[in-house]
Amino acid sequence: MIELTSKQRKLLEKAAQPMSALMIIGGSGLSEEQINQFQNIAKTHEIIKVRFNDFKDEKSDLSKDLEEKTDSTLVRIIGNVAIFYKQAEKTQDRKYEKLLLKA
């Protein structure tokens, strides 16, 4: 998990704005299968949007849980969508590293 400044969070939030949700938390809540799905998505995307169709009252707790279990960083929760950032493992795959260093 990376500690982000408020400026870095704003930049990541702005980059995520045109993106669609890549994962949906539905009736089954946060399962191991969804954690694995998140990890697979994170291999190709550094910014991941997660939409909460159910468990809207628990989205904050579920987001913190997902953040801890996937070693990602919760950027922000807007409405029923959580934005996560997980830096790519390979240096050449990092799309947002320079942007974050500038902030």
C-alpha positions as CSV (number, residue, x, y, z in Angstrom):
1,M,0.0,0.0,0.0
2,I,1.3,3.4,-1.0
3,E,0.6,6.6,1.0
4,L,-0.8,9.2,-1.3
5,T,-0.9,13.0,-0.8
6,S,-4.2,14.8,-1.4
7,K,-2.7,16.2,-4.7
8,Q,-1.8,12.6,-5.8
9,R,-5.3,11.4,-5.0
10,K,-6.8,14.3,-7.0
11,L,-4.7,13.3,-10.0
12,L,-5.6,9.7,-9.8
13,E,-9.3,10.5,-9.3
14,K,-9.1,12.7,-12.4
15,A,-7.5,9.9,-14.4
16,A,-10.1,7.5,-13.3
17,Q,-13.1,9.7,-14.1
18,P,-13.6,8.5,-17.8
19,M,-13.1,4.9,-16.9
20,S,-15.8,2.3,-16.3
21,A,-16.1,0.1,-13.3
22,L,-14.0,-3.0,-13.8
23,M,-15.4,-4.9,-10.9
24,I,-18.8,-5.1,-9.2
25,I,-19.6,-6.0,-5.6
26,G,-23.0,-7.6,-5.7
27,G,-25.1,-9.9,-3.5
28,S,-22.3,-12.2,-2.5
29,G,-20.3,-9.4,-0.9
30,L,-16.5,-9.6,-1.0
31,S,-15.5,-13.1,-1.7
32,E,-12.1,-14.8,-2.3
33,E,-13.0,-15.1,-6.0
34,Q,-13.5,-11.3,-6.2
35,I,-10.2,-10.7,-4.5
36,N,-8.5,-12.9,-7.1
37,Q,-10.4,-11.1,-9.8
38,F,-9.1,-7.7,-8.5
39,Q,-5.5,-9.1,-8.5
40,N,-5.9,-10.2,-12.1
41,I,-7.3,-6.8,-13.1
42,A,-4.5,-5.1,-11.3
43,K,-1.9,-6.9,-13.5
44,T,-3.1,-4.8,-16.5
45,H,-4.7,-1.7,-14.9
46,E,-3.2,0.4,-12.2
47,I,-6.4,2.3,-11.5
48,I,-9.4,0.1,-10.7
49,K,-12.9,1.3,-10.2
50,V,-15.2,-0.9,-8.1
51,R,-19.0,-0.4,-8.2
52,F,-21.1,-1.4,-5.2
53,N,-24.5,-2.7,-6.4
54,D,-25.3,-4.2,-3.0
55,F,-23.8,-3.6,0.5
56,K,-23.9,0.2,-0.2
57,D,-24.0,0.9,3.6
58,E,-20.9,-1.2,4.1
59,K,-18.9,0.1,1.1
60,S,-16.4,1.9,3.3
61,D,-15.6,-1.2,5.4
62,L,-15.5,-3.5,2.3
63,S,-13.2,-1.0,0.5
64,K,-10.8,-1.0,3.5
65,D,-10.9,-4.8,3.5
66,L,-10.2,-5.0,-0.2
67,E,-7.4,-2.5,0.1
68,E,-5.7,-4.6,2.8
69,K,-6.2,-8.0,1.1
70,T,-4.9,-6.8,-2.3
71,D,-2.1,-4.5,-1.1
72,S,-3.6,-1.7,-3.1
73,T,-4.4,1.9,-2.1
74,L,-8.0,3.3,-1.8
75,V,-7.9,6.6,-3.6
76,R,-11.4,7.7,-2.9
77,I,-15.1,6.6,-2.6
78,I,-17.5,8.6,-4.8
79,G,-21.1,7.7,-4.5
80,N,-21.2,3.9,-4.8
81,V,-17.9,3.6,-6.6
82,A,-14.5,3.1,-5.0
83,I,-11.3,4.0,-6.8
84,F,-8.2,1.9,-6.1
85,Y,-4.6,2.3,-7.2
86,K,-2.1,-0.5,-7.3
87,Q,1.3,0.2,-8.8
88,A,2.4,-2.2,-11.6
89,E,5.1,-4.6,-10.6
90,K,7.2,-4.0,-13.7
91,T,8.7,-0.6,-14.1
92,Q,7.9,-0.4,-17.8
93,D,4.2,-1.0,-17.1
94,R,3.8,1.9,-14.7
95,K,1.6,4.5,-16.4
96,Y,1.1,6.9,-13.5
97,E,4.4,6.9,-11.7
98,K,5.7,10.1,-13.4
99,L,2.4,11.8,-12.8
100,L,2.5,11.0,-9.1
101,L,6.1,12.1,-8.7
102,K,5.2,15.5,-10.1
103,A,2.6,16.1,-7.4
